[in-house]
Amino acid sequence: MKHTRTGILLGLALAFAVILGGWTGLVYALVFSIVGGVIGAHLDGRVDLGRGGRG
């Protein structure tokens, strides 16, 4: 859970660094948060991204 939370926070920080304000900023914040959360969950072992969807 630690990496997941860190990934989400880093995603939000990147979103605010890229663009501030407006609906576009909200979309960037959501996208970066989701990507950061998925990567953090992978590092925590909660999600397996190594298979690449093949199975």
DSSP file (Angstrom, degrees, kcal/mol; ACC not computed):
  #  RESIDUE AA STRUCTURE BP1 BP2  ACC     N-H-->O    O-->H-N    N-H-->O    O-->H-N    TCO  KAPPA ALPHA  PHI   PSI    X-CA   Y-CA   Z-CA
    1    1 A M     >        0   0    0      0, 0.0     4,-2.4     0, 0.0     5,-0.2   0.000 360.0 360.0 360.0 -26.6    0.0    0.0    0.0
    2    2 A K  H  >  +     0   0    0      1,-0.2     4,-2.2     2,-0.2     5,-0.2   0.936 360.0  43.6 -63.2 -46.8    2.9    2.3    0.6
    3    3 A H  H  > S+     0   0    0     37,-0.2     4,-2.8     2,-0.2    38,-0.2   0.862 111.6  55.3 -67.8 -34.8    4.0    2.4   -3.0
    4    4 A T  H  > S+     0   0    0     36,-0.5     4,-2.2     2,-0.2    36,-0.2   0.946 110.6  44.2 -62.0 -47.9    0.4    2.7   -4.2
    5    5 A R  H  X S+     0   0    0     -4,-2.4     4,-2.3     1,-0.2    -2,-0.2   0.910 114.4  49.7 -64.3 -42.2   -0.1    5.8   -2.1
    6    6 A T  H  X S+     0   0    0     -4,-2.2     4,-2.6    -5,-0.2    -1,-0.2   0.903 109.8  51.8 -63.5 -40.9    3.3    7.3   -3.1
    7    7 A G  H  X S+     0   0    0     -4,-2.8     4,-2.3     2,-0.2    30,-0.3   0.898 109.8  48.6 -62.6 -41.2    2.5    6.6   -6.8
    8    8 A I  H  X S+     0   0    0     -4,-2.2     4,-2.2    28,-0.3    -1,-0.2   0.927 112.8  47.8 -64.9 -44.4   -0.8    8.4   -6.6
    9    9 A L  H  X S+     0   0    0     -4,-2.3     4,-2.3     1,-0.2    -2,-0.2   0.894 112.4  48.8 -65.2 -39.8    0.8   11.4   -4.8
   10   10 A L  H  X S+     0   0    0     -4,-2.6     4,-2.5     2,-0.2    -1,-0.2   0.886 109.3  53.5 -66.5 -37.2    3.6   11.6   -7.4
   11   11 A G  H  X S+     0   0    0     -4,-2.3     4,-2.1    -5,-0.2    22,-0.3   0.913 110.0  47.1 -61.6 -42.7    1.0   11.4  -10.2
   12   12 A L  H  X S+     0   0    0     -4,-2.2     4,-2.3     2,-0.2    -2,-0.2   0.907 110.9  51.8 -65.0 -41.6   -0.8   14.3   -8.7
   13   13 A A  H  X S+     0   0    0     -4,-2.3     4,-1.7     1,-0.2    -2,-0.2   0.913 110.5  48.5 -62.6 -41.9    2.4   16.3   -8.2
   14   14 A L  H  X S+     0   0    0     -4,-2.5     4,-2.2     2,-0.2    -1,-0.2   0.896 109.0  53.7 -64.5 -39.4    3.3   15.7  -11.9
   15   15 A A  H  X S+     0   0    0     -4,-2.1     4,-2.4     1,-0.2    -2,-0.2   0.921 110.8  45.3 -61.9 -43.2   -0.1   16.8  -13.0
   16   16 A F  H  < S+     0   0    0     -4,-2.3    -1,-0.2     1,-0.2    -2,-0.2   0.803 112.1  52.6 -71.7 -27.3    0.2   20.1  -11.1
   17   17 A A  H  < S+     0   0    0     -4,-1.7    -1,-0.2    -5,-0.2    -2,-0.2   0.851 112.3  45.3 -73.3 -33.8    3.7   20.6  -12.4
   18   18 A V  H  < S-     0   0    0     -4,-2.2     2,-0.3     1,-0.3    -2,-0.2   0.942 130.2  -4.0 -75.3 -48.8    2.6   20.1  -16.1
   19   19 A I     <  -     0   0    0     -4,-2.4     2,-0.5    -5,-0.2    -1,-0.3  -0.997  60.5-152.4-150.7 140.6   -0.6   22.2  -16.0
   20   20 A L        -     0   0    0     -2,-0.3     4,-0.1    -3,-0.1     5,-0.1  -0.953  54.6  -1.0-118.9 131.8   -2.5   24.2  -13.5
   21   21 A G  S  > S+     0   0    0     -2,-0.5     4,-1.1     1,-0.2     3,-0.1   0.138  80.8  60.4  87.9 162.5   -6.2   25.0  -13.5
   22   22 A G  H  > S-     0   0    0      2,-0.2     4,-1.4     1,-0.2    -1,-0.2   0.071  96.0 -61.9  73.4 177.2   -9.2   24.4  -15.7
   23   23 A W  H  > S+     0   0    0      1,-0.2     4,-2.2     2,-0.2    -1,-0.2   0.827 132.7  59.0 -67.4 -32.9  -10.9   21.2  -16.8
   24   24 A T  H  > S+     0   0    0      1,-0.2     4,-2.6     2,-0.2    -1,-0.2   0.906 103.8  51.4 -63.9 -40.7   -7.7   20.1  -18.6
   25   25 A G  H  X S+     0   0    0     -4,-1.1     4,-2.4     1,-0.2    -1,-0.2   0.873 108.6  51.8 -62.3 -37.6   -5.8   20.2  -15.4
   26   26 A L  H  X S+     0   0    0     -4,-1.4     4,-2.3     2,-0.2    -2,-0.2   0.916 110.2  48.2 -64.9 -43.7   -8.4   18.1  -13.7
   27   27 A V  H  X S+     0   0    0     -4,-2.2     4,-2.7     2,-0.2    -2,-0.2   0.928 112.1  49.0 -63.6 -45.3   -8.2   15.5  -16.5
   28   28 A Y  H  X S+     0   0    0     -4,-2.6     4,-2.9     1,-0.2     5,-0.3   0.917 110.2  51.9 -59.8 -43.1   -4.3   15.5  -16.3
   29   29 A A  H  X S+     0   0    0     -4,-2.4     4,-2.0     1,-0.2    -2,-0.2   0.913 111.9  46.0 -60.8 -43.0   -4.5   15.1  -12.5
   30   30 A L  H  X S+     0   0    0     -4,-2.3     4,-2.3     2,-0.2    -2,-0.2   0.921 114.4  47.3 -65.8 -44.1   -6.9   12.1  -12.8
   31   31 A V  H  X S+     0   0    0     -4,-2.7     4,-2.5     1,-0.2     5,-0.2   0.944 114.7  45.1 -64.1 -48.7   -4.8   10.4  -15.5
   32   32 A F  H  X S+     0   0    0     -4,-2.9     4,-2.6     1,-0.2    -1,-0.2   0.864 112.6  52.5 -65.0 -35.1   -1.5   10.8  -13.7
   33   33 A S  H  X S+     0   0    0     -4,-2.0     4,-2.5    -5,-0.3    -1,-0.2   0.917 110.9  46.6 -65.8 -42.7   -3.1    9.7  -10.4
   34   34 A I  H  X S+     0   0    0     -4,-2.3     4,-2.4     2,-0.2    -2,-0.2   0.933 114.6  46.6 -64.9 -46.0   -4.4    6.5  -12.1
   35   35 A V  H  X S+     0   0    0     -4,-2.5     4,-2.4     1,-0.2     5,-0.2   0.932 114.4  47.5 -62.7 -45.5   -1.1    5.8  -13.8
   36   36 A G  H  X S+     0   0    0     -4,-2.6     4,-2.5    -5,-0.2   -28,-0.3   0.884 111.9  50.8 -62.8 -39.1    0.8    6.4  -10.6
   37   37 A G  H  X S+     0   0    0     -4,-2.5     4,-2.4   -30,-0.3    -1,-0.2   0.890 110.3  48.6 -65.7 -40.0   -1.6    4.3   -8.6
   38   38 A V  H  X S+     0   0    0     -4,-2.4     4,-2.1     2,-0.2    -2,-0.2   0.918 113.2  47.1 -67.4 -43.1   -1.3    1.3  -11.0
   39   39 A I  H  X S+     0   0    0     -4,-2.4     4,-2.2     2,-0.2    -2,-0.2   0.917 113.6  48.7 -64.7 -42.1    2.5    1.5  -11.0
   40   40 A G  H  X S+     0   0    0     -4,-2.5     4,-1.8   -36,-0.2   -36,-0.5   0.896 110.1  51.2 -63.6 -40.2    2.6    1.8   -7.2
   41   41 A A  H  X>S+     0   0    0     -4,-2.4     5,-2.5   -38,-0.2     6,-1.1   0.865 108.5  52.7 -64.8 -35.5    0.2   -1.2   -6.9
   42   42 A H  H ><5S+     0   0    0     -4,-2.1     3,-0.9     4,-0.2    -2,-0.2   0.924 109.1  48.6 -64.0 -43.9    2.5   -3.2   -9.2
   43   43 A L  H 3<5S+     0   0    0     -4,-2.2    -2,-0.2     1,-0.3    -1,-0.2   0.822 110.0  52.5 -66.4 -30.1    5.5   -2.4   -7.0
   44   44 A D  H 3<5S-     0   0    0     -4,-1.8    -1,-0.3    -5,-0.2    -2,-0.2   0.602 116.7-116.6 -77.8 -11.8    3.4   -3.5   -3.9
   45   45 A G  T <<5S+     0   0    0     -3,-0.9    -3,-0.2    -4,-0.6    -2,-0.1   0.612  86.2 114.7  86.0  12.7    2.7   -6.8   -5.7
   46   46 A R  S   <S+     0   0    0     -5,-2.5     2,-0.4     1,-0.2    -4,-0.2   0.731  77.8  36.5 -86.0 -24.2   -1.1   -6.1   -5.9
   47   47 A V  S    S-     0   0    0     -6,-1.1     2,-0.8    -9,-0.1    -2,-0.3  -0.992  72.8-143.8-131.6 136.5   -1.1   -5.9   -9.7
   48   48 A D        +     0   0    0     -2,-0.4     3,-0.3     1,-0.1     4,-0.1  -0.862  28.0 162.4-103.9 104.1    0.9   -8.0  -12.1
   49   49 A L    >   +     0   0    0     -2,-0.8     3,-0.7     1,-0.2    -1,-0.1   0.493  58.2  85.7 -94.6  -5.6    1.9   -5.9  -15.1
   50   50 A G  T 3  S+     0   0    0      1,-0.2    -1,-0.2     2,-0.1    -2,-0.0   0.764  80.5  60.1 -69.5 -26.6    4.7   -8.2  -16.2
   51   51 A R  T >  S-     0   0    0     -3,-0.3     3,-1.3     1,-0.1    -1,-0.2   0.734  93.2-142.6 -76.6 -21.8    2.4  -10.5  -18.3
   52   52 A G  T <   -     0   0    0     -3,-0.7     3,-0.1     1,-0.2    -2,-0.1   0.755  62.1 -61.4  68.7  24.9    1.3   -7.7  -20.6
   53   53 A G  T 3  S+     0   0    0      1,-0.3     2,-0.5     2,-0.0    -1,-0.2   0.431 105.4 125.0  82.9  -1.7   -2.3   -8.9  -20.9
   54   54 A R    <         0   0    0     -3,-1.3    -1,-0.3     1,-0.2     0, 0.0  -0.764 360.0 360.0 -91.0 132.2   -1.3  -12.2  -22.4
   55   55 A G              0   0    0     -2,-0.5    -1,-0.2    -3,-0.1    -3,-0.0   0.428 360.0 360.0-168.8 360.0   -2.5  -15.2  -20.7
